[in-house]
Amino acid sequence: MSSGFKKYRMTRKNVLLLAQAIINVNGKIAWQDYASDSPYPDQHSLTLNDIKGSPEKLERFRNEFTHQMYSNVINDEMQRLEQEL
């Protein structure tokens, strides 16, 4: 099924594509904030609407998650979603 790996430029459209792919594959967008001093890292999650609605959250997502497009599963899902657009 996989049509091979595709490199994406991180335009706004592709950032949102990545976000949707992560939600589809993992059920949610979640990460741990190791920058805080808390002994238990804060769990953060974002919705697609959070990312669409806030330039800061879009940027935060891009910084935290761009590397995930190098996961074959996520990359395949991005390509599948792109076909549907």
PyMOL Python script that loads the backbone (N, CA, C, O; Angstrom):
from pymol import cmd

cmd.read_pdbstr("""\
ATOM      1  N   MET A   1       0.833  -1.200   0.000  1.00  0.00           N
ATOM      2  CA  MET A   1       0.000   0.000   0.000  1.00  0.00           C
ATOM      3  C   MET A   1       0.870   1.253   0.000  1.00  0.00           C
ATOM      4  O   MET A   1       0.532   2.268  -0.608  1.00  0.00           O
ATOM      5  N   SER A   2       1.983   1.152   0.689  1.00  0.00           N
ATOM      6  CA  SER A   2       2.858   2.313   0.807  1.00  0.00           C
ATOM      7  C   SER A   2       3.442   2.686  -0.542  1.00  0.00           C
ATOM      8  O   SER A   2       3.942   1.839  -1.282  1.00  0.00           O
ATOM      9  N   SER A   3       3.369   3.967  -0.841  1.00  0.00           N
ATOM     10  CA  SER A   3       3.910   4.431  -2.115  1.00  0.00           C
ATOM     11  C   SER A   3       5.297   5.025  -1.891  1.00  0.00           C
ATOM     12  O   SER A   3       5.775   5.824  -2.696  1.00  0.00           O
ATOM     13  N   GLY A   4       5.933   4.633  -0.806  1.00  0.00           N
ATOM     14  CA  GLY A   4       7.259   5.178  -0.524  1.00  0.00           C
ATOM     15  C   GLY A   4       7.171   6.424   0.317  1.00  0.00           C
ATOM     16  O   GLY A   4       6.092   6.976   0.537  1.00  0.00           O
ATOM     17  N   PHE A   5       8.308   6.853   0.779  1.00  0.00           N
ATOM     18  CA  PHE A   5       8.387   7.983   1.697  1.00  0.00           C
ATOM     19  C   PHE A   5       8.292   9.287   0.928  1.00  0.00           C
ATOM     20  O   PHE A   5       8.885   9.422  -0.142  1.00  0.00           O
ATOM     21  N   LYS A   6       7.556  10.242   1.460  1.00  0.00           N
ATOM     22  CA  LYS A   6       7.446  11.544   0.821  1.00  0.00           C
ATOM     23  C   LYS A   6       7.928  12.619   1.774  1.00  0.00           C
ATOM     24  O   LYS A   6       7.525  12.654   2.937  1.00  0.00           O
ATOM     25  N   LYS A   7       8.784  13.489   1.288  1.00  0.00           N
ATOM     26  CA  LYS A   7       9.232  14.616   2.111  1.00  0.00           C
ATOM     27  C   LYS A   7       8.256  15.774   1.966  1.00  0.00           C
ATOM     28  O   LYS A   7       7.866  16.134   0.855  1.00  0.00           O
ATOM     29  N   TYR A   8       7.868  16.348   3.081  1.00  0.00           N
ATOM     30  CA  TYR A   8       6.943  17.484   3.073  1.00  0.00           C
ATOM     31  C   TYR A   8       7.663  18.727   3.550  1.00  0.00           C
ATOM     32  O   TYR A   8       8.432  18.673   4.510  1.00  0.00           O
ATOM     33  N   ARG A   9       7.422  19.839   2.893  1.00  0.00           N
ATOM     34  CA  ARG A   9       7.835  21.122   3.461  1.00  0.00           C
ATOM     35  C   ARG A   9       6.821  21.463   4.548  1.00  0.00           C
ATOM     36  O   ARG A   9       5.636  21.167   4.399  1.00  0.00           O
ATOM     37  N   MET A  10       7.261  22.070   5.617  1.00  0.00           N
ATOM     38  CA  MET A  10       6.343  22.310   6.722  1.00  0.00           C
ATOM     39  C   MET A  10       5.561  23.616   6.550  1.00  0.00           C
ATOM     40  O   MET A  10       5.658  24.541   7.356  1.00  0.00           O
ATOM     41  N   THR A  11       4.790  23.648   5.474  1.00  0.00           N
ATOM     42  CA  THR A  11       3.841  24.738   5.268  1.00  0.00           C
ATOM     43  C   THR A  11       2.695  24.554   6.258  1.00  0.00           C
ATOM     44  O   THR A  11       2.550  23.492   6.863  1.00  0.00           O
ATOM     45  N   ARG A  12       1.892  25.587   6.414  1.00  0.00           N
ATOM     46  CA  ARG A  12       0.731  25.477   7.312  1.00  0.00           C
ATOM     47  C   ARG A  12      -0.149  24.294   6.925  1.00  0.00           C
ATOM     48  O   ARG A  12      -0.583  23.524   7.782  1.00  0.00           O
ATOM     49  N   LYS A  13      -0.405  24.158   5.632  1.00  0.00           N
ATOM     50  CA  LYS A  13      -1.267  23.065   5.153  1.00  0.00           C
ATOM     51  C   LYS A  13      -0.680  21.705   5.543  1.00  0.00           C
ATOM     52  O   LYS A  13      -1.408  20.818   5.990  1.00  0.00           O
ATOM     53  N   ASN A  14       0.626  21.544   5.376  1.00  0.00           N
ATOM     54  CA  ASN A  14       1.253  20.262   5.696  1.00  0.00           C
ATOM     55  C   ASN A  14       1.364  20.027   7.193  1.00  0.00           C
ATOM     56  O   ASN A  14       1.321  18.885   7.652  1.00  0.00           O
ATOM     57  N   VAL A  15       1.509  21.110   7.957  1.00  0.00           N
ATOM     58  CA  VAL A  15       1.513  20.967   9.419  1.00  0.00           C
ATOM     59  C   VAL A  15       0.152  20.424   9.863  1.00  0.00           C
ATOM     60  O   VAL A  15       0.080  19.549  10.726  1.00  0.00           O
ATOM     61  N   LEU A  16      -0.921  20.947   9.272  1.00  0.00           N
ATOM     62  CA  LEU A  16      -2.266  20.468   9.625  1.00  0.00           C
ATOM     63  C   LEU A  16      -2.476  19.034   9.141  1.00  0.00           C
ATOM     64  O   LEU A  16      -3.152  18.245   9.802  1.00  0.00           O
ATOM     65  N   LEU A  17      -1.906  18.702   8.002  1.00  0.00           N
ATOM     66  CA  LEU A  17      -1.968  17.334   7.491  1.00  0.00           C
ATOM     67  C   LEU A  17      -1.263  16.388   8.462  1.00  0.00           C
ATOM     68  O   LEU A  17      -1.767  15.310   8.775  1.00  0.00           O
ATOM     69  N   LEU A  18      -0.098  16.808   8.931  1.00  0.00           N
ATOM     70  CA  LEU A  18       0.651  16.018   9.906  1.00  0.00           C
ATOM     71  C   LEU A  18      -0.160  15.843  11.185  1.00  0.00           C
ATOM     72  O   LEU A  18      -0.223  14.747  11.743  1.00  0.00           O
ATOM     73  N   ALA A  19      -0.780  16.929  11.647  1.00  0.00           N
ATOM     74  CA  ALA A  19      -1.587  16.866  12.873  1.00  0.00           C
ATOM     75  C   ALA A  19      -2.717  15.855  12.716  1.00  0.00           C
ATOM     76  O   ALA A  19      -2.952  15.037  13.606  1.00  0.00           O
ATOM     77  N   GLN A  20      -3.415  15.911  11.585  1.00  0.00           N
ATOM     78  CA  GLN A  20      -4.524  14.984  11.351  1.00  0.00           C
ATOM     79  C   GLN A  20      -4.008  13.548  11.275  1.00  0.00           C
ATOM     80  O   GLN A  20      -4.648  12.633  11.794  1.00  0.00           O
ATOM     81  N   ALA A  21      -2.870  13.346  10.640  1.00  0.00           N
ATOM     82  CA  ALA A  21      -2.301  12.001  10.528  1.00  0.00           C
ATOM     83  C   ALA A  21      -1.951  11.444  11.909  1.00  0.00           C
ATOM     84  O   ALA A  21      -2.207  10.274  12.195  1.00  0.00           O
ATOM     85  N   ILE A  22      -1.367  12.283  12.761  1.00  0.00           N
ATOM     86  CA  ILE A  22      -1.004  11.835  14.115  1.00  0.00           C
ATOM     87  C   ILE A  22      -2.264  11.473  14.900  1.00  0.00           C
ATOM     88  O   ILE A  22      -2.286  10.467  15.609  1.00  0.00           O
ATOM     89  N   ILE A  23      -3.310  12.289  14.775  1.00  0.00           N
ATOM     90  CA  ILE A  23      -4.580  11.989  15.455  1.00  0.00           C
ATOM     91  C   ILE A  23      -5.143  10.661  14.945  1.00  0.00           C
ATOM     92  O   ILE A  23      -5.587   9.825  15.732  1.00  0.00           O
ATOM     93  N   ASN A  24      -5.121  10.473  13.634  1.00  0.00           N
ATOM     94  CA  ASN A  24      -5.672   9.240  13.062  1.00  0.00           C
ATOM     95  C   ASN A  24      -4.898   8.003  13.520  1.00  0.00           C
ATOM     96  O   ASN A  24      -5.491   6.960  13.795  1.00  0.00           O
ATOM     97  N   VAL A  25      -3.583   8.125  13.598  1.00  0.00           N
ATOM     98  CA  VAL A  25      -2.759   6.975  13.937  1.00  0.00           C
ATOM     99  C   VAL A  25      -2.726   6.731  15.449  1.00  0.00           C
ATOM    100  O   VAL A  25      -2.837   5.591  15.899  1.00  0.00           O
ATOM    101  N   ASN A  26      -2.573   7.811  16.233  1.00  0.00           N
ATOM    102  CA  ASN A  26      -2.367   7.660  17.680  1.00  0.00           C
ATOM    103  C   ASN A  26      -3.608   7.962  18.509  1.00  0.00           C
ATOM    104  O   ASN A  26      -3.620   7.729  19.717  1.00  0.00           O
ATOM    105  N   GLY A  27      -4.637   8.474  17.873  1.00  0.00           N
ATOM    106  CA  GLY A  27      -5.850   8.807  18.602  1.00  0.00           C
ATOM    107  C   GLY A  27      -5.835  10.208  19.193  1.00  0.00           C
ATOM    108  O   GLY A  27      -6.886  10.752  19.532  1.00  0.00           O
ATOM    109  N   LYS A  28      -4.643  10.795  19.320  1.00  0.00           N
ATOM    110  CA  LYS A  28      -4.538  12.150  19.858  1.00  0.00           C
ATOM    111  C   LYS A  28      -3.132  12.670  19.604  1.00  0.00           C
ATOM    112  O   LYS A  28      -2.231  11.922  19.225  1.00  0.00           O
ATOM    113  N   ILE A  29      -2.969  13.957  19.820  1.00  0.00           N
ATOM    114  CA  ILE A  29      -1.648  14.573  19.757  1.00  0.00           C
ATOM    115  C   ILE A  29      -1.241  14.822  21.198  1.00  0.00           C
ATOM    116  O   ILE A  29      -1.847  15.645  21.884  1.00  0.00           O
ATOM    117  N   ALA A  30      -0.224  14.120  21.657  1.00  0.00           N
ATOM    118  CA  ALA A  30       0.170  14.277  23.055  1.00  0.00           C
ATOM    119  C   ALA A  30       1.685  14.254  23.155  1.00  0.00           C
ATOM    120  O   ALA A  30       2.365  13.537  22.421  1.00  0.00           O
ATOM    121  N   TRP A  31       2.182  15.033  24.054  1.00  0.00           N
ATOM    122  CA  TRP A  31       3.611  14.991  24.330  1.00  0.00           C
ATOM    123  C   TRP A  31       3.835  15.369  25.775  1.00  0.00           C
ATOM    124  O   TRP A  31       2.942  15.899  26.435  1.00  0.00           O
ATOM    125  N   GLN A  32       5.028  15.096  26.264  1.00  0.00           N
ATOM    126  CA  GLN A  32       5.374  15.424  27.639  1.00  0.00           C
ATOM    127  C   GLN A  32       6.306  16.613  27.629  1.00  0.00           C
ATOM    128  O   GLN A  32       7.212  16.712  26.802  1.00  0.00           O
ATOM    129  N   ASP A  33       6.070  17.504  28.553  1.00  0.00           N
ATOM    130  CA  ASP A  33       6.890  18.703  28.643  1.00  0.00           C
ATOM    131  C   ASP A  33       8.000  18.465  29.661  1.00  0.00           C
ATOM    132  O   ASP A  33       7.792  18.577  30.869  1.00  0.00           O
ATOM    133  N   TYR A  34       9.173  18.136  29.151  1.00  0.00           N
ATOM    134  CA  TYR A  34      10.296  17.877  30.046  1.00  0.00           C
ATOM    135  C   TYR A  34      10.981  19.163  30.465  1.00  0.00           C
ATOM    136  O   TYR A  34      11.906  19.147  31.278  1.00  0.00           O
ATOM    137  N   ALA A  35      10.528  20.274  29.911  1.00  0.00           N
ATOM    138  CA  ALA A  35      11.152  21.551  30.259  1.00  0.00           C
ATOM    139  C   ALA A  35      10.712  22.029  31.639  1.00  0.00           C
ATOM    140  O   ALA A  35      11.395  22.835  32.271  1.00  0.00           O
ATOM    141  N   SER A  36       9.580  21.534  32.097  1.00  0.00           N
ATOM    142  CA  SER A  36       9.114  21.994  33.405  1.00  0.00           C
ATOM    143  C   SER A  36       9.932  21.328  34.505  1.00  0.00           C
ATOM    144  O   SER A  36      10.539  20.280  34.284  1.00  0.00           O
ATOM    145  N   ASP A  37       9.948  21.932  35.681  1.00  0.00           N
ATOM    146  CA  ASP A  37      10.731  21.386  36.794  1.00  0.00           C
ATOM    147  C   ASP A  37       9.973  20.327  37.584  1.00  0.00           C
ATOM    148  O   ASP A  37      10.497  19.751  38.538  1.00  0.00           O
ATOM    149  N   SER A  38       8.753  20.084  37.178  1.00  0.00           N
ATOM    150  CA  SER A  38       7.939  19.116  37.891  1.00  0.00           C
ATOM    151  C   SER A  38       8.563  17.723  37.778  1.00  0.00           C
ATOM    152  O   SER A  38       9.099  17.369  36.727  1.00  0.00           O
ATOM    153  N   PRO A  39       8.497  16.925  38.860  1.00  0.00           N
ATOM    154  CA  PRO A  39       9.053  15.567  38.781  1.00  0.00           C
ATOM    155  C   PRO A  39       8.290  14.714  37.765  1.00  0.00           C
ATOM    156  O   PRO A  39       8.833  13.760  37.209  1.00  0.00           O
ATOM    157  N   TYR A  40       7.045  15.064  37.537  1.00  0.00           N
ATOM    158  CA  TYR A  40       6.255  14.357  36.534  1.00  0.00           C
ATOM    159  C   TYR A  40       6.034  15.309  35.378  1.00  0.00           C
ATOM    160  O   TYR A  40       5.384  16.343  35.539  1.00  0.00           O
ATOM    161  N   PRO A  41       6.568  14.973  34.214  1.00  0.00           N
ATOM    162  CA  PRO A  41       6.411  15.896  33.082  1.00  0.00           C
ATOM    163  C   PRO A  41       4.934  16.160  32.797  1.00  0.00           C
ATOM    164  O   PRO A  41       4.100  15.258  32.877  1.00  0.00           O
ATOM    165  N   ASP A  42       4.633  17.393  32.470  1.00  0.00           N
ATOM    166  CA  ASP A  42       3.254  17.723  32.128  1.00  0.00           C
ATOM    167  C   ASP A  42       2.869  17.019  30.835  1.00  0.00           C
ATOM    168  O   ASP A  42       3.624  17.015  29.863  1.00  0.00           O
ATOM    169  N   GLN A  43       1.699  16.433  30.841  1.00  0.00           N
ATOM    170  CA  GLN A  43       1.173  15.840  29.614  1.00  0.00           C
ATOM    171  C   GLN A  43       0.396  16.930  28.891  1.00  0.00           C
ATOM    172  O   GLN A  43      -0.482  17.570  29.469  1.00  0.00           O
ATOM    173  N   HIS A  44       0.722  17.130  27.649  1.00  0.00           N
ATOM    174  CA  HIS A  44      -0.014  18.115  26.869  1.00  0.00           C
ATOM    175  C   HIS A  44      -0.724  17.396  25.740  1.00  0.00           C
ATOM    176  O   HIS A  44      -0.243  16.382  25.232  1.00  0.00           O
ATOM    177  N   SER A  45      -1.859  17.924  25.357  1.00  0.00           N
ATOM    178  CA  SER A  45      -2.444  17.430  24.127  1.00  0.00           C
ATOM    179  C   SER A  45      -3.055  18.602  23.386  1.00  0.00           C
ATOM    180  O   SER A  45      -3.441  19.610  23.978  1.00  0.00           O
ATOM    181  N   LEU A  46      -3.130  18.444  22.097  1.00  0.00           N
ATOM    182  CA  LEU A  46      -3.674  19.490  21.238  1.00  0.00           C
ATOM    183  C   LEU A  46      -4.737  18.874  20.341  1.00  0.00           C
ATOM    184  O   LEU A  46      -4.643  17.713  19.944  1.00  0.00           O
ATOM    185  N   THR A  47      -5.743  19.669  20.032  1.00  0.00           N
ATOM    186  CA  THR A  47      -6.707  19.240  19.031  1.00  0.00           C
ATOM    187  C   THR A  47      -6.366  19.950  17.727  1.00  0.00           C
ATOM    188  O   THR A  47      -5.586  20.902  17.706  1.00  0.00           O
ATOM    189  N   LEU A  48      -6.957  19.473  16.653  1.00  0.00           N
ATOM    190  CA  LEU A  48      -6.743  20.116  15.368  1.00  0.00           C
ATOM    191  C   LEU A  48      -7.236  21.556  15.415  1.00  0.00           C
ATOM    192  O   LEU A  48      -6.617  22.443  14.826  1.00  0.00           O
ATOM    193  N   ASN A  49      -8.347  21.796  16.111  1.00  0.00           N
ATOM    194  CA  ASN A  49      -8.873  23.161  16.219  1.00  0.00           C
ATOM    195  C   ASN A  49      -7.933  24.073  16.997  1.00  0.00           C
ATOM    196  O   ASN A  49      -7.798  25.251  16.665  1.00  0.00           O
ATOM    197  N   ASP A  50      -7.273  23.534  18.045  1.00  0.00           N
ATOM    198  CA  ASP A  50      -6.266  24.326  18.773  1.00  0.00           C
ATOM    199  C   ASP A  50      -5.202  24.813  17.803  1.00  0.00           C
ATOM    200  O   ASP A  50      -4.835  25.988  17.793  1.00  0.00           O
ATOM    201  N   ILE A  51      -4.722  23.895  16.999  1.00  0.00           N
ATOM    202  CA  ILE A  51      -3.607  24.194  16.093  1.00  0.00           C
ATOM    203  C   ILE A  51      -4.039  25.168  15.003  1.00  0.00           C
ATOM    204  O   ILE A  51      -3.308  26.094  14.652  1.00  0.00           O
ATOM    205  N   LYS A  52      -5.244  24.940  14.473  1.00  0.00           N
ATOM    206  CA  LYS A  52      -5.756  25.829  13.420  1.00  0.00           C
ATOM    207  C   LYS A  52      -6.014  27.228  13.956  1.00  0.00           C
ATOM    208  O   LYS A  52      -5.847  28.215  13.240  1.00  0.00           O
ATOM    209  N   GLY A  53      -6.421  27.310  15.218  1.00  0.00           N
ATOM    210  CA  GLY A  53      -6.898  28.570  15.760  1.00  0.00           C
ATOM    211  C   GLY A  53      -5.843  29.446  16.407  1.00  0.00           C
ATOM    212  O   GLY A  53      -6.119  30.598  16.742  1.00  0.00           O
ATOM    213  N   SER A  54      -4.649  28.926  16.588  1.00  0.00           N
ATOM    214  CA  SER A  54      -3.654  29.676  17.334  1.00  0.00           C
ATOM    215  C   SER A  54      -2.278  29.566  16.676  1.00  0.00           C
ATOM    216  O   SER A  54      -1.717  28.474  16.594  1.00  0.00           O
ATOM    217  N   PRO A  55      -1.736  30.685  16.210  1.00  0.00           N
ATOM    218  CA  PRO A  55      -0.392  30.654  15.620  1.00  0.00           C
ATOM    219  C   PRO A  55       0.663  30.113  16.593  1.00  0.00           C
ATOM    220  O   PRO A  55       1.592  29.423  16.174  1.00  0.00           O
ATOM    221  N   GLU A  56       0.525  30.419  17.884  1.00  0.00           N
ATOM    222  CA  GLU A  56       1.500  29.919  18.865  1.00  0.00           C
ATOM    223  C   GLU A  56       1.432  28.401  18.960  1.00  0.00           C
ATOM    224  O   GLU A  56       2.460  27.725  19.013  1.00  0.00           O
ATOM    225  N   LYS A  57       0.209  27.871  18.981  1.00  0.00           N
ATOM    226  CA  LYS A  57       0.058  26.412  19.102  1.00  0.00           C
ATOM    227  C   LYS A  57       0.505  25.712  17.821  1.00  0.00           C
ATOM    228  O   LYS A  57       1.058  24.613  17.865  1.00  0.00           O
ATOM    229  N   LEU A  58       0.263  26.350  16.694  1.00  0.00           N
ATOM    230  CA  LEU A  58       0.737  25.801  15.421  1.00  0.00           C
ATOM    231  C   LEU A  58       2.266  25.694  15.459  1.00  0.00           C
ATOM    232  O   LEU A  58       2.838  24.670  15.083  1.00  0.00           O
ATOM    233  N   GLU A  59       2.904  26.749  15.911  1.00  0.00           N
ATOM    234  CA  GLU A  59       4.370  26.788  15.988  1.00  0.00           C
ATOM    235  C   GLU A  59       4.884  25.755  16.984  1.00  0.00           C
ATOM    236  O   GLU A  59       5.860  25.052  16.724  1.00  0.00           O
ATOM    237  N   ARG A  60       4.217  25.679  18.118  1.00  0.00           N
ATOM    238  CA  ARG A  60       4.610  24.704  19.145  1.00  0.00           C
ATOM    239  C   ARG A  60       4.500  23.283  18.597  1.00  0.00           C
ATOM    240  O   ARG A  60       5.393  22.457  18.784  1.00  0.00           O
ATOM    241  N   PHE A  61       3.396  23.021  17.921  1.00  0.00           N
ATOM    242  CA  PHE A  61       3.196  21.705  17.311  1.00  0.00           C
ATOM    243  C   PHE A  61       4.288  21.416  16.287  1.00  0.00           C
ATOM    244  O   PHE A  61       4.873  20.333  16.264  1.00  0.00           O
ATOM    245  N   ARG A  62       4.549  22.413  15.439  1.00  0.00           N
ATOM    246  CA  ARG A  62       5.573  22.226  14.405  1.00  0.00           C
ATOM    247  C   ARG A  62       6.922  21.884  15.051  1.00  0.00           C
ATOM    248  O   ARG A  62       7.625  20.984  14.594  1.00  0.00           O
ATOM    249  N   ASN A  63       7.271  22.607  16.110  1.00  0.00           N
ATOM    250  CA  ASN A  63       8.550  22.357  16.789  1.00  0.00           C
ATOM    251  C   ASN A  63       8.607  20.973  17.422  1.00  0.00           C
ATOM    252  O   ASN A  63       9.641  20.305  17.377  1.00  0.00           O
ATOM    253  N   GLU A  64       7.502  20.547  18.008  1.00  0.00           N
ATOM    254  CA  GLU A  64       7.497  19.282  18.740  1.00  0.00           C
ATOM    255  C   GLU A  64       7.345  18.062  17.832  1.00  0.00           C
ATOM    256  O   GLU A  64       7.838  16.981  18.155  1.00  0.00           O
ATOM    257  N   PHE A  65       6.671  18.232  16.706  1.00  0.00           N
ATOM    258  CA  PHE A  65       6.212  17.050  15.964  1.00  0.00           C
ATOM    259  C   PHE A  65       6.712  16.891  14.541  1.00  0.00           C
ATOM    260  O   PHE A  65       6.432  15.872  13.909  1.00  0.00           O
ATOM    261  N   THR A  66       7.445  17.869  14.015  1.00  0.00           N
ATOM    262  CA  THR A  66       7.884  17.738  12.622  1.00  0.00           C
ATOM    263  C   THR A  66       8.628  16.424  12.387  1.00  0.00           C
ATOM    264  O   THR A  66       8.495  15.814  11.326  1.00  0.00           O
ATOM    265  N   HIS A  67       9.411  15.988  13.374  1.00  0.00           N
ATOM    266  CA  HIS A  67      10.180  14.742  13.197  1.00  0.00           C
ATOM    267  C   HIS A  67       9.276  13.532  12.966  1.00  0.00           C
ATOM    268  O   HIS A  67       9.719  12.531  12.402  1.00  0.00           O
ATOM    269  N   GLN A  68       8.009  13.611  13.397  1.00  0.00           N
ATOM    270  CA  GLN A  68       7.134  12.443  13.259  1.00  0.00           C
ATOM    271  C   GLN A  68       6.769  12.150  11.811  1.00  0.00           C
ATOM    272  O   GLN A  68       6.347  11.040  11.486  1.00  0.00           O
ATOM    273  N   MET A  69       6.932  13.148  10.936  1.00  0.00           N
ATOM    274  CA  MET A  69       6.631  12.837   9.538  1.00  0.00           C
ATOM    275  C   MET A  69       7.664  11.876   8.953  1.00  0.00           C
ATOM    276  O   MET A  69       7.480  11.369   7.846  1.00  0.00           O
ATOM    277  N   TYR A  70       8.754  11.619   9.692  1.00  0.00           N
ATOM    278  CA  TYR A  70       9.741  10.630   9.244  1.00  0.00           C
ATOM    279  C   TYR A  70       9.371   9.214   9.676  1.00  0.00           C
ATOM    280  O   TYR A  70      10.048   8.251   9.315  1.00  0.00           O
ATOM    281  N   SER A  71       8.299   9.092  10.445  1.00  0.00           N
ATOM    282  CA  SER A  71       7.765   7.769  10.774  1.00  0.00           C
ATOM    283  C   SER A  71       6.994   7.276   9.553  1.00  0.00           C
ATOM    284  O   SER A  71       6.148   7.994   9.019  1.00  0.00           O
ATOM    285  N   ASN A  72       7.282   6.062   9.115  1.00  0.00           N
ATOM    286  CA  ASN A  72       6.609   5.543   7.917  1.00  0.00           C
ATOM    287  C   ASN A  72       5.100   5.484   8.076  1.00  0.00           C
ATOM    288  O   ASN A  72       4.359   5.780   7.138  1.00  0.00           O
ATOM    289  N   VAL A  73       4.642   5.099   9.267  1.00  0.00           N
ATOM    290  CA  VAL A  73       3.201   4.997   9.505  1.00  0.00           C
ATOM    291  C   VAL A  73       2.546   6.366   9.354  1.00  0.00           C
ATOM    292  O   VAL A  73       1.519   6.497   8.688  1.00  0.00           O
ATOM    293  N   ILE A  74       3.146   7.394   9.978  1.00  0.00           N
ATOM    294  CA  ILE A  74       2.599   8.752   9.905  1.00  0.00           C
ATOM    295  C   ILE A  74       2.702   9.275   8.473  1.00  0.00           C
ATOM    296  O   ILE A  74       1.769   9.899   7.967  1.00  0.00           O
ATOM    297  N   ASN A  75       3.823   9.022   7.833  1.00  0.00           N
ATOM    298  CA  ASN A  75       4.028   9.501   6.472  1.00  0.00           C
ATOM    299  C   ASN A  75       3.017   8.873   5.514  1.00  0.00           C
ATOM    300  O   ASN A  75       2.471   9.561   4.651  1.00  0.00           O
ATOM    301  N   ASP A  76       2.767   7.580   5.661  1.00  0.00           N
ATOM    302  CA  ASP A  76       1.763   6.909   4.822  1.00  0.00           C
ATOM    303  C   ASP A  76       0.386   7.528   5.034  1.00  0.00           C
ATOM    304  O   ASP A  76      -0.368   7.736   4.084  1.00  0.00           O
ATOM    305  N   GLU A  77       0.071   7.819   6.301  1.00  0.00           N
ATOM    306  CA  GLU A  77      -1.238   8.401   6.612  1.00  0.00           C
ATOM    307  C   GLU A  77      -1.352   9.807   6.031  1.00  0.00           C
ATOM    308  O   GLU A  77      -2.417  10.189   5.546  1.00  0.00           O
ATOM    309  N   MET A  78      -0.265  10.583   6.076  1.00  0.00           N
ATOM    310  CA  MET A  78      -0.285  11.923   5.468  1.00  0.00           C
ATOM    311  C   MET A  78      -0.581  11.809   3.972  1.00  0.00           C
ATOM    312  O   MET A  78      -1.369  12.578   3.422  1.00  0.00           O
ATOM    313  N   GLN A  79       0.063  10.836   3.325  1.00  0.00           N
ATOM    314  CA  GLN A  79      -0.151  10.660   1.887  1.00  0.00           C
ATOM    315  C   GLN A  79      -1.593  10.234   1.603  1.00  0.00           C
ATOM    316  O   GLN A  79      -2.210  10.685   0.638  1.00  0.00           O
ATOM    317  N   ARG A  80      -2.119   9.351   2.470  1.00  0.00           N
ATOM    318  CA  ARG A  80      -3.495   8.898   2.277  1.00  0.00           C
ATOM    319  C   ARG A  80      -4.471  10.068   2.427  1.00  0.00           C
ATOM    320  O   ARG A  80      -5.396  10.217   1.630  1.00  0.00           O
ATOM    321  N   LEU A  81      -4.257  10.896   3.453  1.00  0.00           N
ATOM    322  CA  LEU A  81      -5.123  12.050   3.683  1.00  0.00           C
ATOM    323  C   LEU A  81      -5.045  13.026   2.505  1.00  0.00           C
ATOM    324  O   LEU A  81      -6.043  13.619   2.095  1.00  0.00           O
ATOM    325  N   GLU A  82      -3.838  13.170   1.981  1.00  0.00           N
ATOM    326  CA  GLU A  82      -3.628  14.105   0.862  1.00  0.00           C
ATOM    327  C   GLU A  82      -4.441  13.664  -0.358  1.00  0.00           C
ATOM    328  O   GLU A  82      -4.971  14.493  -1.098  1.00  0.00           O
ATOM    329  N   GLN A  83      -4.530  12.355  -0.553  1.00  0.00           N
ATOM    330  CA  GLN A  83      -5.322  11.824  -1.680  1.00  0.00           C
ATOM    331  C   GLN A  83      -6.794  12.216  -1.542  1.00  0.00           C
ATOM    332  O   GLN A  83      -7.486  12.422  -2.540  1.00  0.00           O
ATOM    333  N   GLU A  84      -7.264  12.316  -0.298  1.00  0.00           N
ATOM    334  CA  GLU A  84      -8.683  12.590  -0.037  1.00  0.00           C
ATOM    335  C   GLU A  84      -9.043  14.057  -0.231  1.00  0.00           C
ATOM    336  O   GLU A  84     -10.214  14.393  -0.408  1.00  0.00           O
ATOM    337  N   LEU A  85      -8.026  14.943  -0.197  1.00  0.00           N
ATOM    338  CA  LEU A  85      -8.311  16.383  -0.276  1.00  0.00           C
ATOM    339  C   LEU A  85      -8.848  16.781  -1.643  1.00  0.00           C
ATOM    340  O   LEU A  85      -9.138  17.954  -1.875  1.00  0.00           O
TER     341      LEU A  85
END
""", "prot")
cmd.dss("prot")
cmd.show_as("cartoon", "prot")
cmd.util.cbc("prot")
cmd.orient("prot")
